[in-house]
Amino acid sequence: MSAKLKIKNVRMAPVKKAKTKSRSQGRSGNRSGLNPARVSDCCGHGQRQDNAVLGIQEAGRELGEFFGSLEDPDTAARLVRAIRCKQKRVVEDLLGPDCQVVCFFNQGRYSCVRITCVFGTCCDVRITFDICVSGGSCGINFRGI
């Protein structure tokens, strides 16, 4: 039995942080809108590398590894069954620690899962995507798993 995997609406965007301006800064104050005393190394200030760029690179490595693992028929079958049976823990175990299931939903004849993943040292990148598989049985006799 072969299962069809449909991936759609994949969006990659860095997480934007709201800028706040303190009243004491005025027009001549710190132009970044951040209090220099509160800026940590985590935010990347004073560094030449952009944390969002590093987060995107990390996302590419980790998600590439995940989608590469789906070439194994048993791993793909586990994911398909987990989506059809709405098994959050199985999907999250396959994805790894940086990703979590947002929700399960149906779209026409497809069973879908919405997944969000956060990457970067300061969670600078959030990627949310859906995986939809054709509807089928949620029974135990599914590729021996």
KOLDO-232875 format. One line per 5 residues: number of its first residue (from 1); their letters; for each residue x, y, z of N, C-alpha, C, O, CB. Coordinates in pm, 1 decimal, always signed. Each point is the difference from the previous one (the first is absolute). Glycine has a CB too. Layout:
NUM> a> X,Y,Z,X,Y,Z,X,Y,Z,X,Y,Z,X,Y,Z  ...
This chain:
1> msakl> +85.2,-117.3,+0.0,-85.2,+117.3,+0.0,+89.3,+122.9,+0.0,+90.3,+11.7,+82.8,-276.3,-134.4,+39.3  +161.7,+211.2,-211.7,+79.0,+123.0,-2.0,-86.9,+115.0,+49.6,-120.5,+5.4,-25.1,+262.4,-91.0,-167.7  -79.5,+173.5,+261.0,-70.1,+116.9,+53.2,+50.6,+123.5,-71.9,+119.7,+14.6,-24.6,-150.2,-124.8,+250.6  -61.0,+198.0,-259.0,+38.4,+124.6,-65.0,+12.8,+107.4,+106.2,-86.3,+15.1,+86.4,-29.3,-81.2,-301.6  +223.5,+139.3,+207.1,+27.2,+107.1,+94.8,-12.1,+131.4,-73.8,+67.4,+21.0,-100.9,+85.4,-167.7,+240.2
6> kiknv> -236.7,+234.2,-91.0,-20.7,+128.2,-65.1,+44.5,+110.2,+95.1,-50.0,+11.0,+111.9,-143.2,-102.5,-249.0  +286.8,+171.8,+91.6,+50.5,+110.9,+80.6,-39.8,+128.1,-70.2,+27.6,+17.9,-118.6,+167.9,-154.3,+209.1  -260.3,+225.8,-17.2,-39.6,+125.7,-62.0,+6.9,+112.1,+101.5,+3.5,-22.7,+120.9,-151.6,-99.5,-281.5  +150.1,+240.0,+110.1,+3.0,+121.5,+82.1,+120.7,+4.5,+93.0,-14.2,+27.8,+119.1,-233.7,-21.7,-130.5  +365.5,-33.3,-42.2,+121.5,+9.1,+80.0,+48.4,+143.1,-5.1,+31.0,+52.1,-107.2,+30.5,-293.7,+61.8
11> rmapv> -54.9,+305.1,+160.6,+45.1,+138.0,+7.8,+114.3,+9.3,+98.8,-6.0,-57.9,+108.4,-223.5,+142.7,-166.8  +333.5,-12.1,+21.2,+112.3,+21.9,+90.7,+14.0,+150.2,+18.7,+18.4,+74.3,-96.4,+100.7,-288.4,+22.5  -128.0,+257.9,+198.6,+12.2,+142.9,+26.5,+63.4,+19.4,+136.8,-34.1,-70.6,+94.9,-167.4,+121.7,-239.2  +293.4,+44.3,+155.1,+57.0,+27.1,+131.8,-104.5,+65.3,+89.4,-86.4,+74.1,-47.0,+315.7,-49.4,-54.0  -220.3,-52.8,+227.5,-92.5,+57.6,+96.5,+37.3,+145.7,+20.6,+114.9,+31.6,+31.0,-149.9,-255.4,+83.3
16> kkakt> -62.1,+312.6,-131.7,+25.3,+142.6,+18.7,-34.3,+37.1,+142.9,-103.2,-40.8,+53.4,+55.7,+89.4,-296.8  +133.4,+27.5,+303.1,-23.1,+45.6,+136.4,-51.1,+143.6,-3.9,+46.5,+81.9,-79.4,+134.4,-236.0,+168.6  -276.0,+182.7,-3.4,-55.2,+134.7,+5.4,+103.4,+94.7,+58.6,+65.3,-31.0,+99.6,-298.9,-60.5,-75.3  +247.3,+207.1,-87.1,+92.6,+100.6,+51.3,-74.4,+89.2,+97.8,-111.5,+45.0,-26.3,+248.1,-50.3,-186.9  -73.6,+29.4,+324.5,-58.2,+90.2,+98.5,+96.6,+114.0,+22.3,+121.7,-18.6,-2.6,-249.8,-168.9,+113.7
21> ksrsq> +74.4,+303.6,-89.6,+82.7,+118.4,+19.3,-32.0,+56.8,+137.5,-114.9,+33.1,+29.5,+122.7,+16.5,-279.8  +93.6,-38.7,+332.9,-24.8,+53.7,+133.4,-13.1,+152.0,-8.8,+53.6,+62.5,-91.4,+73.5,-254.7,+198.6  -196.7,+248.8,-14.3,-24.2,+144.0,-2.2,+126.6,+79.4,+25.9,+13.8,+112.2,-48.6,-245.5,-154.7,+124.9  +323.9,-14.1,-0.8,+120.8,+74.3,+35.1,+97.3,+10.6,-117.0,+91.1,+82.7,+4.3,-119.7,-159.0,+230.6  +12.6,-3.4,-337.3,+93.5,+3.1,-111.6,-23.8,+118.6,-91.5,+95.0,+59.2,-51.2,-80.7,-305.5,+63.9
26> grsgn> -138.4,+280.7,-33.3,-31.3,+110.5,-89.5,+51.8,-25.2,-140.0,+19.5,-114.7,-40.3,-13.7,+268.9,+233.8  +16.5,-45.9,-268.1,+47.2,-14.8,-137.2,+149.5,-23.8,-8.1,+47.0,-62.0,-95.4,-232.2,+207.5,+23.5  +260.1,-98.3,+168.0,+144.8,-12.5,-7.9,+51.9,-123.0,+74.2,+120.8,-23.6,+3.3,-107.4,+271.1,-22.0  -101.8,-324.7,+77.3,+41.4,-115.7,+78.6,+42.9,-116.9,-87.3,+30.1,+16.5,-118.2,-185.0,+57.1,+296.8  +157.1,-190.1,-119.1,+39.3,-123.3,-68.0,-96.0,-26.4,-115.3,-119.1,-21.2,+22.7,+217.0,-72.5,+191.4
31> rsgln> -48.0,+94.6,-336.6,-85.7,-12.3,-117.8,-59.6,-139.0,-15.7,-102.5,-15.0,-66.5,+239.9,+188.9,-41.2  -76.7,-275.2,+166.7,-54.9,-134.8,-14.3,-124.1,-20.0,+85.8,-74.1,-96.3,-19.5,+303.3,+12.6,-29.8  -252.1,+173.5,+143.6,-115.8,-13.3,+86.4,+22.3,-97.0,+115.0,-94.2,-31.5,+72.6,-45.9,+84.7,-267.9  +263.6,-101.5,+213.4,+29.8,-94.1,+105.8,+89.2,+65.1,+104.0,+90.7,+76.1,-33.7,-114.0,-266.8,-126.6  -1.8,+161.4,+283.3,+82.2,+50.3,+108.8,+132.2,-75.4,-0.4,-0.7,-122.0,+16.3,-204.1,+182.7,+120.9
36> parvs> +320.0,+7.5,-155.5,+128.0,-69.8,-7.8,+31.0,-82.9,+124.0,+72.4,-99.1,-9.4,+6.6,+281.1,-136.9  -131.6,-144.2,+261.1,+26.3,-76.3,+121.4,-73.0,-133.9,-1.6,+41.6,-93.6,+68.3,-9.6,+307.9,+56.1  -140.8,-224.6,-201.8,-79.8,-122.0,-2.9,+33.7,-89.8,-118.0,-51.1,-111.8,-7.7,-128.5,+236.3,+122.0  +263.2,-79.5,-205.4,+33.0,-78.1,-118.5,+100.3,-107.7,+38.5,+106.8,+29.4,+53.7,-150.8,+168.8,-205.2  +9.1,-321.3,+123.7,+91.5,-110.1,+30.5,+68.2,-45.5,-128.0,-38.2,+40.7,-109.7,-105.1,-113.4,+304.7
41> dccgh> +243.4,-11.2,-180.5,+68.3,-55.8,-116.3,-94.3,-84.4,-83.6,+23.0,-19.1,-119.4,+191.2,+20.2,+246.4  -318.9,-51.1,-66.3,-94.7,-84.8,-70.7,-67.3,+74.0,-114.8,-31.8,-60.9,-102.1,-5.7,-65.7,+313.0  +15.9,+254.0,-196.4,-69.8,+76.2,-102.5,+88.4,+34.1,-118.3,-49.5,+51.9,-100.1,-94.2,+39.9,+277.2  +271.6,-119.1,-169.1,+88.0,+17.9,-114.4,+52.2,+140.1,-18.2,+65.3,+27.3,-100.8,-187.2,-207.6,-2.5  +96.2,+271.3,+196.5,+50.4,+135.9,-14.2,+150.8,-0.6,+20.1,+50.6,-61.9,+93.6,-270.2,+158.4,-13.1
46> gqrqd> +289.4,-28.8,-166.5,+144.6,+3.4,+6.1,+64.6,-117.2,-72.7,+122.6,-9.6,-5.3,-142.8,+128.4,+220.8  -60.8,-207.3,-271.3,+53.3,-112.6,-76.1,-14.8,+29.0,-148.2,-88.5,+75.3,-40.6,+31.3,-236.7,+226.4  +143.4,+102.2,-266.1,-6.3,+20.7,-144.5,-100.0,-94.9,-65.1,-50.6,+29.7,-108.2,+288.9,+46.3,+110.8  -268.2,-189.7,+60.8,-91.1,-96.2,-59.3,-142.3,+25.8,+48.5,-23.6,+27.6,+117.6,+209.4,-196.8,-132.7  -278.4,+159.4,-77.4,-141.1,+17.4,+31.4,-54.0,-133.2,+52.7,+12.6,-103.1,-66.0,-39.2,+284.7,-112.3
51> navlg> -33.3,-178.7,+297.1,-53.0,-122.8,+58.5,-111.0,-61.0,-83.7,-17.1,-121.9,+1.0,+77.3,+209.9,+221.7  -136.5,-6.6,-295.2,-105.1,-53.9,-85.9,+60.6,-81.7,-113.9,-54.6,-103.5,-38.2,-93.4,+298.9,+95.7  +260.9,-148.9,-111.8,+67.5,-74.8,-106.6,+48.4,-134.1,+54.4,-16.8,-103.6,-64.4,+87.5,+319.1,-48.4  -10.9,-212.9,+230.7,+45.6,-124.4,+61.9,-118.0,-92.6,+29.8,+11.3,-121.8,-14.1,+184.8,+244.4,+113.4  -308.6,-65.2,-58.1,-120.0,-79.5,+26.5,-54.5,-65.4,-125.2,-43.0,-115.3,+3.6,-9.3,+266.9,+183.9
56> iqeag> +53.6,-78.7,-299.0,-45.5,-56.5,-127.6,+91.6,-114.5,-41.8,-47.0,-102.5,-49.3,-48.6,+326.0,-19.4  +225.7,-206.6,+88.3,+93.9,-107.1,-34.6,-25.1,-124.0,+86.2,+2.4,-112.6,-49.5,+168.4,+284.8,-19.4  -194.5,-150.0,+197.3,-30.6,-111.7,+89.5,-129.1,-69.0,-43.4,-8.5,-122.8,-0.2,+125.8,+240.8,+189.6  -217.8,-38.2,-226.1,-127.4,-55.6,-45.6,+20.3,-85.7,-124.4,-56.3,-109.0,-10.9,-64.8,+307.2,+106.4  +201.1,-149.1,-188.4,+26.3,-76.6,-121.5,+64.2,-134.0,+29.9,-36.7,-101.9,-58.6,+60.9,+314.8,-64.7
61> relge> +72.0,-212.6,+214.8,+67.5,-125.7,+36.0,-97.2,-97.7,+65.8,-9.5,-115.9,-40.4,+225.2,+241.3,+69.1  -287.3,-78.0,+72.4,-84.2,-90.5,+78.0,-123.5,-46.3,-76.8,-35.4,-117.8,+5.6,+116.2,+231.5,+199.3  -146.6,-22.7,-276.5,-117.0,-42.2,-76.9,+41.2,-86.3,-118.7,-72.4,-91.8,-38.5,-48.0,+300.3,+108.7  +237.3,-179.0,-128.6,+51.0,-84.4,-108.4,+25.5,-141.8,+48.2,-27.6,-96.9,-70.7,+130.6,+297.8,-35.5  -49.8,-211.9,+227.5,+24.0,-132.4,+59.3,-132.4,-72.2,+24.3,-11.4,-119.9,-25.1,+222.8,+205.1,+133.5
66> ffgsl> -312.1,-11.0,-59.1,-131.1,-60.6,+24.9,-62.4,-50.1,-129.7,-42.4,-115.4,-7.7,+10.9,+266.4,+205.4  +25.4,-65.2,-300.0,-62.5,-41.3,-125.2,+81.3,-108.9,-69.3,-56.5,-83.0,-71.2,-41.6,+311.9,+47.5  +229.5,-229.8,+43.3,+82.9,-108.0,-53.4,-32.7,-133.0,+66.0,+4.9,-104.7,-64.5,+175.4,+270.0,+17.3  -213.7,-161.3,+176.6,-33.8,-124.1,+70.8,-130.3,-60.5,-51.0,-25.7,-118.4,+21.9,+145.4,+205.0,+179.2  -201.8,-7.2,-268.7,-127.2,-50.9,-51.8,+18.3,-88.1,-122.8,-96.8,-59.2,-48.0,-13.4,+262.6,+137.1
71> edpdt> +232.5,-213.4,-141.0,+26.2,-93.5,-109.2,-9.0,-143.8,+49.3,-24.3,-91.3,-79.0,+171.4,+261.6,-32.1  -127.8,-191.2,+241.1,-15.9,-132.8,+58.5,-149.7,-31.0,+6.5,-75.6,+76.8,+59.6,+291.6,-54.1,+76.5  -260.4,-134.2,-196.3,-143.7,-30.3,-3.8,-63.4,-14.7,+138.4,-115.2,+39.0,+19.3,+156.1,-151.0,-235.9  +32.2,+56.7,+312.3,-57.4,-17.2,+133.7,-20.6,+134.2,+70.1,-101.1,+20.4,+67.3,+211.8,-244.3,-52.3  -15.4,+314.9,-30.8,-13.4,+133.5,+59.6,-115.6,+75.4,-64.4,-79.0,+64.7,+68.8,+325.9,-60.0,-19.8
76> aarlv> -256.3,-13.4,-181.8,-110.4,+66.3,-70.9,-134.1,-58.4,+43.3,-96.9,+73.7,+18.5,+248.2,-29.3,-214.8  -157.3,-176.2,+212.5,-124.7,-64.5,+42.6,-38.1,+42.7,+141.6,-117.8,+21.1,+28.8,+169.5,-217.0,-177.4  +47.6,+208.9,+237.1,-28.1,+47.3,+136.6,-59.1,+140.1,-2.3,-95.5,+29.0,+72.0,+282.7,-170.6,+15.7  -129.4,+229.4,-171.8,-49.8,+137.3,-7.6,-141.7,+3.2,-56.5,-86.1,+70.2,+53.1,+321.1,+12.9,-82.9  -259.8,-157.8,-76.2,-133.7,-2.2,-61.3,-103.0,-49.6,+100.9,-106.6,+59.9,+14.6,+208.4,-100.0,-242.2
81> rairc> -70.7,-68.2,+296.6,-93.7,-53.9,+98.4,-21.8,+99.1,+114.0,-112.6,+17.8,+46.4,+185.5,-250.7,-105.1  +34.7,+297.3,+103.6,-12.4,+97.2,+109.2,-88.2,+117.5,-41.3,-77.3,+50.8,+81.2,+304.2,-117.6,+2.9  -215.9,+110.0,-209.0,-84.3,+110.4,-47.0,-144.7,-45.2,-8.8,-89.7,+70.3,+46.5,+282.9,+26.6,-175.0  -217.0,-213.5,+69.2,-137.7,-49.5,-13.8,-65.3,-26.1,+135.1,-119.2,+25.0,+17.8,+182.6,-126.6,-236.1  +14.4,+51.4,+313.1,-54.2,-33.8,+132.4,+13.1,+114.6,+100.5,-37.0,-13.9,+116.6,+94.2,-223.8,-162.7
86> kqkrv> -4.1,+350.6,-0.6,+15.0,+119.9,+83.4,+81.9,-28.6,+126.2,-41.5,+31.9,+111.4,-178.3,+51.6,-198.7  +337.2,-144.3,+67.1,+89.1,-35.5,+110.0,+110.3,+104.9,+11.5,+103.8,-8.6,-65.5,-153.5,-237.8,+32.9  +24.6,+343.5,+116.0,+90.5,+113.9,+15.7,+140.3,-42.5,+43.2,+98.9,+46.6,-56.6,-296.1,+93.5,+114.6  +206.3,-226.4,+39.7,+130.5,-40.8,+53.5,+85.8,-68.9,-106.8,+120.5,+24.2,-6.7,-225.3,-49.1,+233.7  +45.0,-60.0,-309.7,+76.3,-70.1,-104.2,+54.2,+99.6,-101.7,+116.3,-8.2,-39.3,-258.5,-197.4,+70.3
91> vedll> +57.8,+300.0,-73.7,+44.7,+101.2,-96.5,+114.5,+81.9,+59.4,+100.4,+23.1,-67.3,-332.6,-12.0,-32.8  +218.5,+32.3,+223.5,+104.7,+81.2,+63.2,+128.7,-79.6,+21.6,+109.3,+55.6,-10.9,-287.6,+78.9,+122.9  +166.7,-263.5,-81.6,+120.0,-83.7,+14.0,+74.3,-11.9,-132.6,+123.1,-0.2,-2.6,-235.1,-127.8,+186.8  +37.9,+118.2,-293.9,+63.4,-8.4,-132.0,+65.4,+132.2,-38.8,+105.0,+1.1,-64.3,-273.3,-173.6,-3.0  +106.7,+283.5,+106.0,+49.7,+131.8,-39.6,+122.2,+44.6,+78.6,+88.9,+64.4,-55.7,-319.6,-7.1,-6.9
96> gpdcq> +236.8,-89.7,+188.7,+112.2,+43.6,+82.1,-42.0,+107.1,+98.6,-115.7,+42.2,+1.6,+270.3,-97.7,-187.6  -59.6,+99.8,+269.1,-32.9,+88.6,+111.7,-33.7,+144.1,-38.8,-59.7,+72.0,+80.0,+206.8,-214.3,+53.4  -110.6,+185.9,-253.8,-24.5,+139.0,-39.2,-139.3,+22.5,-58.1,-38.7,+114.1,-25.4,+281.3,-93.3,-17.0  -318.0,-128.0,+21.4,-130.2,+11.5,-66.5,-110.5,-54.5,+89.0,+22.1,-88.7,+82.6,+89.3,+68.9,-306.2  -230.6,+74.9,+204.9,-115.9,-50.4,+72.6,-123.5,+7.1,-88.0,-7.5,+79.5,-93.7,+109.2,-7.5,+311.5
101> vvcff> -197.6,-156.3,-185.7,-126.4,-4.1,-72.5,-87.2,+114.0,+50.2,-19.9,+15.7,+120.5,+35.4,-267.6,-153.1  -67.2,+331.4,-60.5,-92.8,+107.5,+35.4,-141.3,-56.0,+6.2,-71.4,+20.7,+98.1,+220.9,+152.5,-206.3  -190.1,-245.3,+1.7,-133.4,-57.8,-3.5,-10.1,-103.4,-111.5,+81.8,-3.3,-92.0,-177.6,+216.3,+184.9  -5.3,-296.0,-82.4,-37.5,-92.0,-106.7,-128.4,+53.3,-61.1,-82.6,+58.8,+69.9,+193.1,-259.7,+44.1  -127.5,+180.9,-243.8,-122.4,+44.6,-65.3,-22.1,-81.1,-126.7,+90.9,-67.1,-48.9,-62.7,+299.3,+143.4
106> nqgry> -149.5,-225.2,-146.6,-33.9,-67.4,-125.3,-22.3,+105.0,-106.5,-55.9,+106.6,+25.5,-47.4,-301.9,+96.9  +148.1,+162.7,-242.4,-18.6,+90.2,-112.7,-48.2,-85.2,-116.5,+79.0,-64.9,-68.5,+101.8,+228.4,+149.4  -311.6,-162.1,-102.0,-56.0,-87.2,-102.4,+20.4,-145.4,+40.1,-42.0,-42.0,+107.8,+86.0,+215.5,-285.7  +20.6,-249.6,+90.8,+24.5,-141.1,+30.9,+136.8,-23.1,+63.1,+44.8,-114.1,+10.7,-193.9,+53.9,-199.5  +214.9,+166.3,+230.0,+134.1,-9.9,+58.1,-3.8,+17.9,+151.6,-78.0,+78.9,+53.3,+174.8,+7.7,-267.5
111> scvri> -10.9,-161.6,+281.4,+26.2,+20.6,+142.4,+128.0,+81.4,+8.4,+99.1,-33.4,-65.0,-214.8,-185.3,+135.9  +114.7,+324.9,+8.2,+112.7,+93.4,+1.6,+47.9,+26.2,+142.1,-72.8,-18.2,+97.6,-14.0,+123.7,-306.7  +211.9,-62.2,+216.8,+58.0,+44.8,+125.5,+73.4,+130.6,-27.3,+71.3,+12.2,-99.6,-48.7,-250.9,+188.0  -40.1,+335.5,-0.3,+74.5,+126.4,-8.4,+112.8,-7.3,+102.3,-21.6,-30.0,+117.4,-184.8,+163.0,-193.6  +326.3,-104.8,+28.5,+120.6,-13.8,+81.0,+70.7,+134.3,+5.9,+7.4,+71.0,-100.3,+15.9,-314.9,+37.2
116> tcvfg> +28.3,+278.7,+178.7,+82.1,+119.8,+12.1,+134.1,-39.2,+61.1,+7.0,-80.9,+92.5,-212.5,+229.1,-67.4  +310.5,-89.3,-78.4,+135.8,-27.0,+46.8,+68.6,+132.9,+27.9,-19.2,+96.9,-73.4,+31.4,-313.6,-59.0  +67.1,+221.1,+237.3,+72.1,+120.6,+37.9,+148.6,-31.5,-2.8,+44.1,-101.2,+54.6,-237.0,+184.3,+88.9  +270.6,+5.2,-208.0,+143.2,-21.3,-15.7,+75.8,+126.4,+36.5,-56.5,+109.3,+3.7,+14.0,-278.7,-183.5  +170.6,+152.8,+206.6,+87.2,+111.9,+33.8,+25.5,+5.6,+149.0,-75.9,-55.0,+79.8,-10.0,+180.6,-276.5
121> tccdv> +194.1,-58.1,+233.2,+37.7,+6.8,+141.0,-101.5,+75.9,+83.4,-14.9,-27.5,+119.1,+251.9,+16.2,-188.2  -306.7,+106.0,+9.2,-101.3,+78.1,+72.0,-137.9,-18.4,-61.8,-84.2,+89.5,+6.9,+259.6,+77.6,+55.6  -198.3,-283.8,-123.1,-128.8,-27.6,-65.1,-29.7,+106.7,-105.4,-111.6,+51.3,-7.5,+26.9,-163.5,+217.7  +185.6,+145.4,-291.7,-11.7,+106.4,-98.6,-81.7,-39.7,-121.9,-45.9,+86.7,-74.4,+263.5,-3.5,+152.8  -236.4,-212.5,-100.1,-69.2,-46.6,-120.1,-110.0,-96.9,+41.1,+23.8,-94.4,+75.4,+185.4,+123.8,-216.2
126> ritfd> -328.9,-5.1,+90.8,-112.5,-91.0,+21.8,-50.8,-42.3,-137.3,-31.0,+83.8,-84.7,-32.9,+26.3,+307.8  +55.9,-240.7,-243.8,-49.3,-55.1,-125.9,-125.2,-80.3,+31.8,+1.3,-86.5,+87.6,+232.7,+77.9,-191.0  -341.0,+37.5,+32.6,-125.5,-71.9,+17.7,-38.8,-60.5,-133.3,+2.4,+67.4,-103.0,-76.1,+86.6,+290.5  +37.7,-281.8,-185.1,-38.8,-66.1,-124.4,-103.8,-107.2,+28.8,-15.1,-45.8,+113.3,+241.8,+91.6,-212.6  -298.3,-85.1,-6.7,-101.8,-103.8,+8.0,+47.7,-122.0,-77.1,+65.5,+12.4,-103.5,-249.2,+160.0,+125.6
131> icvsg> +150.7,-289.3,+28.5,+17.9,-124.5,-73.7,-137.3,-63.5,-7.9,-64.6,-22.7,+102.3,+308.0,-10.0,-25.9  -288.2,+3.8,-198.4,-129.8,-62.3,-21.7,+19.7,-132.8,-72.1,+76.8,-8.5,-95.8,-190.3,+234.8,+87.0  +44.1,-329.5,+55.2,+5.2,-131.4,-63.8,-142.3,-39.9,-36.9,-96.0,+39.4,+66.2,+304.7,-106.6,+64.5  -220.8,-11.4,-237.1,-132.6,-42.7,-42.5,-65.2,-80.6,+111.4,+66.8,-74.4,+71.9,+6.1,+72.1,-313.7  -202.7,+17.9,+254.9,-72.2,-68.2,+106.1,+11.7,-150.3,-13.8,+7.2,-52.4,-111.2,-164.6,+243.8,+124.9
136> gscgi> +159.1,-258.5,+95.3,+11.7,-145.4,-0.1,-30.9,-52.8,+137.6,-51.3,+71.1,+86.4,+222.2,-63.0,-268.7  -138.9,-133.3,+200.7,-29.9,-67.2,+125.1,+96.1,+42.3,+110.4,+117.9,+25.6,-24.3,-208.8,-218.4,-104.9  +38.7,+199.5,+249.0,+82.2,+27.8,+117.4,+24.3,-130.0,+76.2,+44.3,+3.3,+114.7,-136.2,+232.7,-99.2  +63.7,-349.0,-77.2,+11.7,-129.9,+67.3,+143.1,-43.7,+22.2,+93.8,+64.3,-47.2,-307.9,-125.5,-54.3  +230.6,-50.5,+175.0,+133.0,-49.4,+32.0,+65.3,-72.8,-115.6,+122.6,-10.9,-1.4,-194.5,-6.6,+235.3
141> nfrgi> -0.1,-31.3,-327.5,+58.7,-73.2,-112.0,+45.3,+95.5,-108.9,-45.7,-6.9,-114.0,-99.5,-189.6,+166.1  +233.5,+283.5,-15.8,+51.6,+99.5,-94.1,+150.4,-16.1,-8.4,+72.5,+54.3,+83.3,-261.4,+106.9,-31.9  +235.9,-233.1,-148.2,+142.1,-26.3,-25.7,+69.6,-59.7,+122.5,+118.7,+23.8,+22.1,-117.5,+165.1,-186.6  -73.2,-264.1,+241.6,+60.3,-70.8,+111.6,+36.0,+85.8,+119.2,+73.6,-44.7,+88.0,+10.2,-109.3,-253.2  -133.0,+274.0,+169.9,+36.5,+89.0,+110.7,-119.4,+19.2,+90.5,+8.9,+71.6,+99.7,+161.2,+45.6,-242.2
